[in-house]
Amino acid sequence: MPRSPAANAELALLLEVAGTPKPGNVDRERDFADLRFEHFLAGAVGARPGLERAAAGAPVGAAFEDAVAGMAEHGRNTQFGCLLLLVPLVRAAARDDCTPEGVADVVADTTVADAAAFYRAFERVDVAVSDPPEEMAALDVRRGADAIPALESRGTTLADVLAAGAPADGVATLRGDPDSLAELGDGNAAEWCGGFARSFDAAERIAAGKGPIVERTADAFLALLGEGLDTLLAKQHGLEAAFEVRERARDLHESGASREAVSAFGDELVAKGWNPGTTADAVAAGLFVALERGVSV
């Protein structure tokens, strides 16, 4: 019997963290001091009820809030960004339309209530975000539920919220040389506003690769890291850090560097505390799409 979209989403979360080496991220061979491999496994299992709700047709915001609540039961933020991408993809798959156009339709259908649920989810975990523009201060996601009256008075949908954080040129900005964090925006917001371009790119890479899927996962991660600036890394450590990591990853991927060389790069990033987590989010989403398209494990 084929796996359901919710089962494929849970499996995608598990496969994402099992892929190694993924420089700067937790994987099955690398823990952080306060965040371990098993926390990600627990987060994936905990998120399953929310993913089931998305597949059953629940509003995207409510399903996301439930998925984050389940993920956070162990007290850590392991996959907030992954779930932000997976929930609309699961909803699209349940409609038998897991395509850029299908997920764009899901995004376009989001409501103010979805935005309110998204803000409540922020109260569950600590998520790195940039300061909003002055005119958006009342809608700062770090305010959590306190921002809901402003959302409602302005009629701001979840799609509107993500659009406010997206770079003007989407993925092109991530691949370019923006001058500021404001210009760079957020990578997951870029996915929401751009048909999930990097997620579908990751899916194609994983489907076309050879060998065990966890090795293809690691290869897709390095490829995406070398193609676009990681916005979590940029928010936490600045644009120059993001530029450096993109160039190093590109060189390693294009040269076909050994597993040892990629692992050594990962050692450097961990020593600096540099975590390119937004790239991992796109890989998890890409794994889901690949599984939905029949890639075997």
N, C-alpha and C positions, 0 to 999 in steps of 0.2 A: 504494500500500500504506500502511495507517495506521502511524503511528509507534508504536514500543513504549513502554511506560511509562518505561523507562530513557532512551530518546531524548527523550521529553517532559520528563523531569526535567532532563536536560542543557540542553535548549532553554530551559526555565524559568529556569535559572541565568543563561544568556546574555541572555535578554530582561530579566531583573530589573536587571542592571547597565547594560543599554543604555537603560533608561527614564530620561528627564531632563526637567525638573530634579527631583531627589530630595534635598531640603535636608539637608545634613550628611553625605551619603553619596557615595562614589565613583560616578560614572556616566560615560557616554561623553563628556561635556564637562567632567568635573572629576576630577582626580587629587589624592591627598594627597602629601605630601612623600616618604613611605616606602611608599605603596601606590597602585598605578596601575590604570587600566582593564584593561590587558593581563594583570595578575596575576589578575584575576577571570575573564578568559577562560581562562587557563591552569588555574585552579582548577576551573572547570566541566568542562573536558575531562579533567583528571586524575581527577575524581571518578567519571567514567563507569563504570569497571570495578566499583566498589562498588555503584553504582546497578543495574548489570546483575545483580549477585549478589542484590540485594534482589528484583528482578523474577523471578529464577529460583527463589526460595524459600529462600535462605540465611537463617539467623537474623538478626534485625534488628540485633543488636549487632555481629556479624561484618561484615555489609554496611556498617554505618555506619563501623566502624573502617577498612575498606578504602577507603571513599569519602574519609574524612578524610586517610588516608595519601596517596592520589593527589592530593587537593587541595593538600596541604602540600609537594609535591615541589619547588615553587618557594620554599619556606622561609617562607611567609606564611600567616596565617589569613585567608582571604577569605570562606569560606562555611560555617564550622562550624555556626552556628545554622540556616542554610538546610537543610543536610544532615540535621540532627536532625529537622526537620519532613518533609523529602522522603522519607527512607528508609521510614518506616512508610506514607506515602501511596503510594509506589511498590509496596510489598508489598500494600496493599489493592487497588490498581488491578490488579495481576497476578492477584488473586483475583476480578476483575470486580466489585468492591464498593468503589469510590472514593467513599464516603459517610461522613458523621460516624459512623454506626454501624459501617461496615466498618473504618475506621481505629481506632475504639475497640476492636474485637475484636483487631486486631493488637497494640495496646498491652497489652491484657489477657493476651495470650499470651506476653509477654516473660518471660525467665528470669534467674536469677542469672548465667549465662554471658553473657547479653546485657549485663548491668550491668558485668561484668568487662571486656568489650570496649569499652564506653563509657568506662570509666576509663582504659584503655590509650590510647584516642584522645586523651585530654587531654595525654598526653605528647608528642604531635606538634606542638602549637601552643600559643600563649599565649592563653588565653580569660579574659575578665573575669568573675569570679564574686564573690559576697558571702561573708562568713564564715558558716559553718554554725552552727546552734544548738549549745550545748555538748554535748548528748547525741549529736550527729551528727558530732563532731569526727573520730572514727575513719573516717568515711565522706566526709571532705572530698575533693571530686573533684580538688583540686590535688595530692593525694598520688599520683595516678595508680595504677599497678599495686601500689604499696605498700598500698593500701586494699583490695585484693581479698580477703585473708584475712578481714577484718572483714565484707565483703559475704557471703562464703561462710558464715561462722559464724552470721550473722544471717538467712541465707536471703533476702537483699534482691534483688528483681528490678529490672530497669530501670524498670518502671512505678513501683515503690516509690521509687526514687531521684528520679524526676521529680516524683512526688507530694509528696515532702518539700520541694521547692522551689517548689511552686505556691501562689499566693494562695488563701486559704480560699474566696473567692467567685469565683474564676476571673476571667473577663473583666470582671465587674462591678467588681472591685477596680481594674483598670486604668482603667476609666471613672470611678471615684470619686476620693476624696481621702484616700488612706491616710496614716496618721500616721508611718510608718516604713518603711525598706527591708525589714525583716522582714515587715511586713504586706503590702507590695507584692509580694514574691516575684519570680519569673522569668516573663517573658512566654511563652517557649517551653515551659516546664513547664506553664503554664496551658493552652496548646494541647493538649499531650499528655493532660491530665486533663479537658479539656472538649470533646472531640469536634472539636478543631481549628476552633473557632468563627470566629476571625478569618481563618484561611486560606480557609474556605469563603465568608466574607463578601467577601474580596478577589476570589475567583473570580467571584462574582455581579456585582461592580462591573465587573470587566474584561469579562465577557461582555456586560453591558448597555451598555457605553460605545460611543462612536463614534470613528472615526478610526483611525490606525495603533495597533497593540497597544502599542508602546513609549510612546505618549502616554497610553493608558489605564492602563498600568502606573504612570506617574508620578502620574496622578490618583488611582489607588487608594492609592498610598503616602501622598499628602497627606491623603486622607480618613481612612485608618487612623491616621495620626499625630495627627490632630485629635480622634480618638475615644478613644484610650487612651494611658496613660502608657508611654513607651518605657523598658523596664526596663534595657537596657544603658546608656542615657543616665543613668538614675537611679543605677545602681551607680557609674558613673565620676564623676558631677558633682553628685549629690544630688537629692533630691525637688523642690526648688524649680526647678532647671533643667528637670526633666521636666515640671512643671506649666506653666512658661512656654512651652516648645516646644509642648505640647499646645494651649494656648490660642491661640498665634500661628497654628499650622497650621489650627486650626478656623476662625478668622476668615478666613484666606486662602481656604480651600476654600469656606466658605459664601458668601463674597462674590464667588466666581468671579474671583478675582484673576488678573491677567495673568501670563503666563510670566515676564516681567521681574521682577514683584514677588516671585514664588516664588523665582526665582534669587537675588534680592537677600537674601531670607531665608536661603537656603542659604549665601551669602557670610558672613553674620553667624555662622551656626553653625560654619562651618569656621574662621573667625577665632578663635572661642572654643575650638575643639577639641571641639565637641559633636557626637557621632555617634549618631543614633538607629537603630542597626543592627538591633535586634530587630524593628522595624516592617518593615524590608527582608526579614527572614526570612519573615514572614507573607505578604508580597507574592510572594516566590518560590514559596512553597507554593500560594498562590492562583493564580498563573500555571500551575502544573502541573495543578491541578484544572480550570482553564478549558480548557487544551489537551486534557486527557483527555475533556472534554465536547464537544470539537469546535470550539472557537474557532480560527479560522484566523489564520495569520500572513501 
